[in-house]
Amino acid sequence: MVYDSANNRYFISNNGANQILARDASGTLTIFTSAITSGPHGLEIVGNTLFACDGTSMKGFDLTTAAVVMNLNVGATFLNGICTDGSNYIYTTDFTAKKIFKIDIAAQTFTVFVTGLAKSPNGIIYDGTNNRIVWVTWGTSAPIMQALLSDSSVSQVTATTLGNCDGIDRDGSGNYYVSAWNTQSVYKFDNLFSAAPVAVITGLNNPADIYYNLADD
């Protein structure tokens, strides 16, 4: 899910029905678009466009009209997580092929930014302060990884005892939140990943991508 601050609503991936739903401030759900082939999975807003991971492609929808303004087949196997630098680029994870793509929003072109990863990348976040992208991984003892934007070099941010990590986001203080299927929980990491994570929500059912609403905390 992602928050549309301009219109005070959330967008939600309803991949069981190949739809993106809109939830308004009163909690009413409507179908924003059904122009989805596979998924959708990760969602991200840049300007007046809602981007969605749609199987092998990245799709963009006009926030006002829901018209398709991007339909870019990047040759992926399974696009899953998505993040943006806020203006120029989208980064998206290919869960199955263990790659990360970089998409030029204006040009509607793409490159393979990272390839040959040891574990499947899932949720991903842009960290402009440290000029990097950070993502969580699938499997047991799933590490949190990073790639520097300057040269796409990959390294481990921290090891974890978590398994099947899916979503990642940050709050206004820079703390990170990670969802994990193996314990059905969401964990909070400090901004330096220096302390052990703390479970902040438990008892979930396969928690996938998560979103932190900075506007409303």
N, C-alpha and C positions, 0 to 999 in steps of 0.2 A: 504494500500500500504506500501511498504518498499523499501529502497534504497540499492542496491547491489553495494557497493563502489569499490569492486575488478573489476567489469565489467562495471561500470558507466552506470547503468540502474536501472529503477524502476520496481518492480513487483506489479501488480494490481489484486485485486480480482474481477473477472467478474462473480458474482454469478448468473446472469441471464442466463449464458451459461455454467455453471460448468467448468470454465476455470481459469487458472492464465495467465495473459498477461505479456509480457515484453515490456517495452518502452525504446528504446535506446536514446542516447544523441541528436539525430536528431529529435526525436519525433515519430519514426516509431514503430508501434505496431505489435508484433508477438505473437502467442500462445506458451507459455512456456510448458504448460501441460494441457491436458483435463482429466487427471486421477483423477477426483473429483466426488464424489457421491452426496454431498449436500453442496451447497455453491460455492466456499470457502468463508470463512469470514476472521478472523484475520490472518495476515502473520508475520513471524519473521525469521531472518537469524541468524544462529549460525554456525560459521566456514564455511564449504562448503556445508551447507544444508539449504534449504528453507523449513520452517515448515508452515503448513496451517491447520486451523480449518476446519474440514470436517464432519459436522453433529455430529455423536457420536464418531468420531475418530480424532486422530492427525496424519497427514501425513507429511513425510519428503521427499524432492526431492533433488537429487544431483544438485548443481548449474551448473555443467558443462554439464551433460548428461540428466538431468531431470528425471533420473531413480528414482523409488520409493525406498527409503532406510529406511523408517519407515511407518508402517500402524498399529497404536496402537488404538484399540477400548477400550476406557476408560469407556464405559457404560453411557456416557453422554446423555442428551436429545438434547441440542443445544449448541455446542461449539461456542463461539463468539469472545471474546478478547483473546490476547496472549501477553506474555512478557517473557523475559529470563534474567538470571543473567549473561549471556554472555558466559558461559562455561559448566555448569553442569545441570542446571534445566530449564524447561519451566513451566510457570504458565498460566493456561487458564481458562476462565470463562464459566460456564454452565448457560446461560441466563435463561432457563426455570426452571431448577431444583434448581436454586439459590445456586450454589456450585462453588468452585474453586478447580481445580485439580493441583497437582504438578507432573511433569513428569521427571523422570531420563533419560537424553538423551542417555547416554552410555548403560545403562542396558535395556532401552526401557520398563520401568515399571512405575507405577503411584500409587499415593495415593490421597485420598480426603483431601485436605489441609484445606478447610473451608467449612462448611455446615450450613444450617438453617438461611440463610441471609434473612433479612426483605424485601429488594428490589432486583430486578434482577440486577446482576452485568453485566457490558458491557465491555467497553475498560479498559485495565489494563496496568500498567507500573511498572517496577522494580526500586526501589530507594535504591541502595546499601549503600549510605551514612548514611541513617537512618535505614538500615536493615529491609526493609519493602516492601510490594507491595501495590500500591495505585490504586483504581479503581473508575470509575464513575457508576452511577446507572440510572435505567429507572423509569419513572413515574413522577408525579408532585413533586415540591420542592425536587429535587433529590440530596441527600447528596453525598459528595465525601468521600470514606471510605478507611481504611487501615487495613492490617493484618501484625503483626510483624512476621518475619521469624523465630525468636527464639522459639516461642510457638504458632503461628497461632492465637493469640488473636486479635479480631476484635474491631475496634473503629471508630468513626467518625472523619474525618480530618476537615471538615467544612460543614456547612449547605449551601444550595444555594436556590435561587428562580428560578433556571433553571428547565426545564422539559425534560424528555427523552434524557438524556445525553448519548452519544454513544462512542466517541473517546477521548483519553487523551495522551498527549506526553509532552516533555520538550525541551527547547532550551539550548544552551550552558551556560547560566547564571543561570539555574535551574528554570526558570519560567515555569509554567504549562500552557498548552493549552487544552481546552475542547470544544467539539462540542455538540450543543444542538439543537434538532429538534423543540422544542416549539417556538424558535425565529429564527430558520434557520440561526444560527450564530456560530462562533467560538470565544471563550472568552480566555483572558489571565489572569492567576492568578499569583501573585508573589510567590516566592519560599517558603514562610512561610504561604501562604494563609491568610495573615493578612489584606489585603485590599480588597475592593470590586472588582470583576472581571471587565475587560474592553473588550468590543466587538472589535475584530480586523478584522473580516470578517463578512459581513452580506449578505442577499439576496441569500442564498444557497438553495439547495433542499434536505432536509433530510440528512444533513452532518453526515456521519457515522465515521468509524475509520479514524484517521488522523495520519500523520507521519511528524516529523521534521528532516530535513537533516542537521545534525550537521556539516558534512564535508564542506558544501557550505553555511551554514547559511540560 
